[in-house]
Amino acid sequence: MLATLLRHEAKSNTYKFALIRALNDLALDHPWLPEGDVVVPLRRVAERWLVSYWPFVGEREIQQGARSRRDGVLRQDISFRAALTQVRLAWETLPYARSHPADGALLLAEYQAGRGRLSPELRTLTQQALVAIAQAVKQPVKFAGTGGVHKVFGPLAPVATLPGVPLPGAQPGELAFAVPATLWQALQALSLWVEALCLQQWSLFIERVDQRPRVTRGETFTLLTATPDARVPLTWERNQVRLLLLEGTPLACPWTGHVLCADAFNLDHLIPVSVHPINELWNLVPSDPRHNQHVKRARIPGEERLRRALPILTQTYAAYTAAPGMAVSFQEDVRQRFGSVLPAPHLAQEVIRISDAVAQARNVPRY
């Protein structure tokens, strides 16, 4: 099924590649759903499309298919190009942003975290772009598969009316579609290879698009695989952790066990930004600066190191839960990712499981 969707079905643009890549990313984000069909809101796919199409909009437009002429008007190759271009140009005016093909992932992480670092204007533009992208997602969902419409995913309907397991954070009334259990399980088992096939077929398709200047498959591959090399300043999160330490809450580095102090700690992305930008609080843990900068870096700890870190991660999450200034945000982050608010010991175990799953699925370096 995957080979047919990606290699053999007729395509006028790159939407089907983007759809499978988005579902592959979502399967990686939620590796422990119960068996069965998975109900995926259009919104969640649109968020992943924002990241995938970000490199192809802006000052340099890279066409994603032929532009048709209807009623004497030359149509865009992707219907949401104007909306996404507005978001990218607005993002690049921020002092810590610049024109980089992977910055869409940073914007999405900020939008999802909702910490108030995005201006009301940029947040509104992002929301408008996601609405426009969600409209476009309907096309490949409807026409995926041979022999008629809705052959693979079935008709779109509100989350609450579809059989299957909704993704965590799905709202009952939002429009969604059901991914068959066999396809979802294949995405989880073959994540690295599905990603590689999506990238290859997307790159070959763009090379065949008639545009000037010509875009090679290598250029497209480079843009699609770019990783963020900048960080959004996590000032609020760092200040909350520093306040805990100043108030005497004992926090230690989960990797070295060293007790931390308010003037000497790093806020470590357990799953690194270069792998998957996640600014949710469960993914941000105080750590020993030297170890974080010179040992862990852009890696995920190995299974044994993660297992040894369980007590300290539990202690850290318990402190976050008890902190008046961050408890609400922390619990909302956990609910959106894992489907419900989890007690600290259970959450620490789930974080270890998802970290290990991400590392294995995407072949992330371990240590």
C-alpha positions in Angstrom: 0.0 0.0 0.0 2.8 2.4 1.0 4.7 1.7 -2.2 1.7 2.2 -4.3 0.8 5.5 -2.6 4.3 6.9 -2.9 5.5 5.5 -6.2 2.8 4.4 -8.6 -0.3 6.5 -8.1 -0.9 9.6 -10.4 0.1 12.9 -8.8 -0.2 16.5 -9.9 1.6 17.8 -6.8 3.5 16.6 -3.7 0.4 16.3 -1.4 0.5 12.4 -1.2 4.2 12.4 -0.2 3.4 15.1 2.5 0.4 13.1 3.8 2.4 9.8 4.3 5.3 11.7 5.8 3.0 13.5 8.2 1.3 10.2 9.3 4.8 8.7 9.7 5.8 11.6 12.0 2.6 11.2 14.0 3.1 7.5 14.4 6.5 8.3 15.8 5.0 10.9 18.2 2.5 8.4 19.6 4.1 4.9 19.6 2.0 3.4 22.3 -1.6 3.8 21.2 -3.8 0.7 21.6 -4.1 -1.5 18.6 -6.8 -0.6 16.1 -7.6 2.1 13.6 -6.3 5.6 14.6 -8.4 8.7 14.2 -6.2 11.6 13.0 -7.5 15.2 12.9 -6.8 17.2 9.8 -5.3 19.8 12.1 -2.5 17.4 13.2 -1.5 16.6 9.6 -1.7 20.4 8.7 0.8 21.1 11.5 3.3 18.6 10.0 2.7 20.0 6.5 3.6 23.5 7.8 7.1 22.0 8.6 7.5 20.0 5.4 6.5 22.9 3.0 8.3 25.6 4.9 11.5 25.3 2.8 9.5 25.8 -0.5 7.9 29.2 0.3 9.3 32.6 1.0 11.6 34.6 -1.1 12.6 31.6 -3.2 9.6 29.7 -4.4 10.1 26.0 -5.3 7.1 24.8 -7.2 5.5 21.6 -6.0 3.7 20.7 -9.3 2.4 22.2 -12.5 0.4 25.4 -12.2 -3.0 25.0 -14.0 -5.0 27.7 -15.6 -8.7 27.8 -14.7 -11.2 30.5 -15.9 -8.2 32.4 -17.2 -6.5 32.5 -13.8 -3.1 30.8 -13.2 -3.5 28.8 -10.1 -0.9 28.1 -7.5 0.9 24.8 -7.3 -0.2 24.5 -3.6 -3.3 26.2 -2.5 -1.8 27.5 0.8 1.3 29.0 -0.6 0.3 32.6 0.1 -0.8 31.9 3.7 2.4 30.0 4.5 4.6 32.6 2.9 3.1 35.3 5.1 3.9 33.2 8.2 7.5 32.6 7.1 8.2 36.2 6.3 6.7 37.3 9.7 8.7 34.7 11.5 12.0 35.9 9.9 11.5 39.4 11.4 12.0 38.0 14.9 15.5 38.7 16.4 16.4 35.1 17.0 15.1 33.8 13.6 16.6 33.8 10.2 15.9 32.4 6.8 16.5 28.7 7.4 14.6 25.8 5.8 14.0 24.0 9.1 12.7 27.0 11.1 9.1 25.9 10.5 9.7 23.2 13.1 10.7 25.9 15.6 7.6 27.9 14.9 5.4 24.9 15.3 7.0 24.0 18.6 6.3 27.5 19.9 2.8 27.5 18.5 2.0 24.2 20.2 3.6 25.1 23.5 1.6 28.4 23.6 4.0 30.2 26.1 3.2 33.7 24.7 6.5 34.1 22.9 4.7 34.5 19.5 3.1 37.9 18.9 -0.7 37.9 18.5 -0.2 38.8 14.8 2.2 35.8 14.2 0.0 33.4 16.1 -3.0 34.6 14.0 -1.1 34.2 10.8 0.0 30.7 11.9 -3.6 29.7 12.7 -4.8 31.0 9.3 -2.1 29.1 7.5 -3.0 25.9 9.3 -6.7 26.3 8.4 -5.7 26.8 4.7 -3.3 23.8 4.8 -6.0 21.6 6.5 -8.3 22.4 3.5 -5.6 21.1 1.2 -5.0 17.9 3.2 -8.5 16.8 2.3 -7.4 16.2 -1.3 -4.9 13.4 -0.7 -7.0 11.9 2.1 -9.9 11.6 -0.4 -8.0 10.3 -3.4 -5.4 8.1 -1.8 -5.8 4.5 -3.2 -7.1 3.2 -6.5 -10.6 2.5 -7.6 -12.5 5.5 -6.3 -12.5 8.0 -3.5 -11.9 7.3 0.2 -10.5 3.9 -0.6 -7.7 4.0 2.0 -8.8 6.4 4.7 -12.6 6.6 4.4 -14.7 9.7 4.6 -13.9 12.7 6.7 -16.1 13.1 9.8 -15.9 14.6 13.3 -13.5 12.8 15.7 -16.3 11.6 18.0 -18.2 9.9 15.1 -15.3 7.8 13.8 -14.4 4.3 15.0 -10.9 3.9 16.3 -8.5 5.4 18.8 -8.2 9.3 18.5 -4.8 10.8 18.7 -4.1 12.4 22.1 -5.4 16.0 22.1 -8.0 15.4 19.4 -11.2 17.4 20.0 -14.5 15.5 19.6 -15.9 18.0 17.0 -12.9 18.6 14.8 -12.7 17.0 11.3 -10.7 13.8 11.1 -10.1 10.6 9.2 -9.3 7.0 10.2 -5.9 5.5 9.4 -6.3 1.7 9.1 -4.6 -0.2 11.9 -2.4 -2.2 9.5 -1.1 1.0 7.9 -0.4 2.7 11.3 1.4 -0.4 12.6 3.5 -0.5 9.4 4.5 3.2 9.9 5.6 2.4 13.4 7.6 -0.6 12.4 9.2 0.9 9.3 9.4 4.5 10.2 13.0 5.1 9.0 12.4 3.4 5.7 9.0 5.2 5.1 10.8 8.5 5.7 13.5 7.5 3.2 11.0 6.5 0.5 9.0 9.7 1.0 12.1 11.8 0.7 13.3 10.0 -2.4 10.0 10.1 -4.2 9.4 13.8 -3.3 12.9 14.8 -4.5 12.5 12.9 -7.8 9.0 14.5 -8.4 10.3 18.0 -7.9 13.2 17.4 -10.3 10.6 16.7 -13.0 8.6 19.9 -12.4 9.2 22.4 -15.1 10.4 25.5 -13.3 13.2 28.1 -13.6 15.7 27.8 -12.2 15.6 24.0 -12.3 15.6 22.3 -9.0 17.6 19.1 -8.6 16.7 16.1 -6.5 19.7 16.8 -4.3 18.5 20.4 -3.6 15.1 19.1 -2.6 16.5 16.4 -0.4 18.7 18.9 1.4 15.8 21.2 2.1 13.5 18.4 3.3 16.2 17.0 5.6 17.4 20.2 7.1 17.4 20.3 10.9 17.1 23.4 13.2 20.5 24.8 14.1 19.0 27.6 16.2 17.1 27.6 19.4 14.1 29.6 20.6 15.0 31.4 23.8 13.3 29.3 26.6 13.4 32.2 29.0 10.2 31.5 30.8 10.9 27.7 31.2 14.4 28.4 32.5 13.2 31.0 34.9 10.6 28.6 36.3 13.2 25.9 37.0 15.6 28.5 38.4 12.9 29.7 40.8 12.4 26.1 42.0 16.1 25.8 42.7 16.2 29.2 44.5 13.3 28.0 46.7 15.3 25.0 47.8 13.6 22.3 45.6 16.2 19.6 45.2 16.8 18.9 41.5 19.6 16.8 40.0 20.9 16.0 36.5 19.3 12.8 35.3 22.4 11.8 33.5 25.2 12.4 36.0 23.2 12.6 39.3 24.9 15.8 40.2 22.8 18.1 42.4 22.1 21.4 40.6 22.2 25.0 41.7 20.3 28.0 40.4 23.3 29.6 38.7 24.7 26.5 37.1 22.3 24.3 35.1 21.2 23.8 31.5 17.7 23.1 30.3 18.2 20.0 28.3 15.9 18.8 25.5 15.7 15.1 26.3 14.7 14.4 22.7 17.1 16.8 20.9 15.9 19.8 18.9 17.8 18.5 15.8 15.8 15.3 16.0 12.3 16.7 16.8 11.8 20.2 18.2 9.6 19.7 21.3 9.4 22.6 23.8 6.9 20.8 26.0 7.9 20.8 29.6 8.2 17.1 30.0 11.0 17.2 27.4 12.9 20.0 29.2 14.9 18.8 32.2 17.6 20.6 34.2 21.0 19.0 33.6 24.7 19.4 34.3 26.0 22.1 31.8 29.2 20.3 31.1 27.6 17.0 30.4 24.8 18.5 28.3 27.1 20.6 26.1 30.1 18.2 25.7 28.7 14.6 26.3 25.0 14.3 25.5 24.7 17.0 22.8 22.3 16.0 20.1 22.0 12.4 21.2 19.4 10.4 23.2 20.7 8.4 26.1 20.9 4.7 25.7 18.4 2.3 27.3 20.5 1.6 30.4 21.2 5.3 31.0 17.5 6.1 30.6 16.6 3.4 33.0 19.0 4.7 35.6 17.6 8.2 35.1 14.0 7.1 36.1 14.2 8.2 39.8 15.5 11.6 39.0 13.1 12.2 36.1 10.3 11.2 38.5 11.6 13.7 41.1 11.8 16.4 38.4 8.3 15.9 37.1 6.9 15.8 40.7 8.6 19.2 41.3 7.0 20.6 38.1 3.6 19.4 39.1 3.9 21.0 42.5 5.2 24.4 41.2 2.4 27.0 41.2 4.0 28.9 38.3 4.3 25.9 35.9 1.9 23.2 37.0 -0.9 24.2 34.7 1.4 24.5 31.6 3.1 21.3 32.5 -0.1 19.3 32.9 -1.4 20.7 29.6 1.8 19.7 27.8 1.5 16.1 29.2 -2.2 15.9 28.3 -1.7 17.0 24.7 1.2 14.5 24.2 0.1 11.5 26.3 -3.7 11.9 26.3 -4.2 12.5 30.0 -2.4 14.0 33.1 -0.1 11.3 34.4 1.4 11.0 37.9 5.2 11.6 38.0 6.3 8.0 38.2 4.1 6.9 35.3 5.0 10.0 33.2 8.8 9.3 33.7 8.3 5.8 32.4 6.3 7.0 29.4 8.9 9.6 28.6 11.6 7.0 28.7 9.6 4.8 26.4 8.9 7.5 23.8 12.6 8.6 23.9 13.7 5.1 23.2 11.1 4.7 20.5 12.2 7.9 18.7 15.8 6.9 18.9 15.1 3.5 17.4 12.7 4.6 14.8 14.9 7.4 13.4 18.3 5.8 14.1 19.3 8.7 16.5 22.8 8.4 18.0 22.8 7.0 21.5 25.4 7.1 24.3 
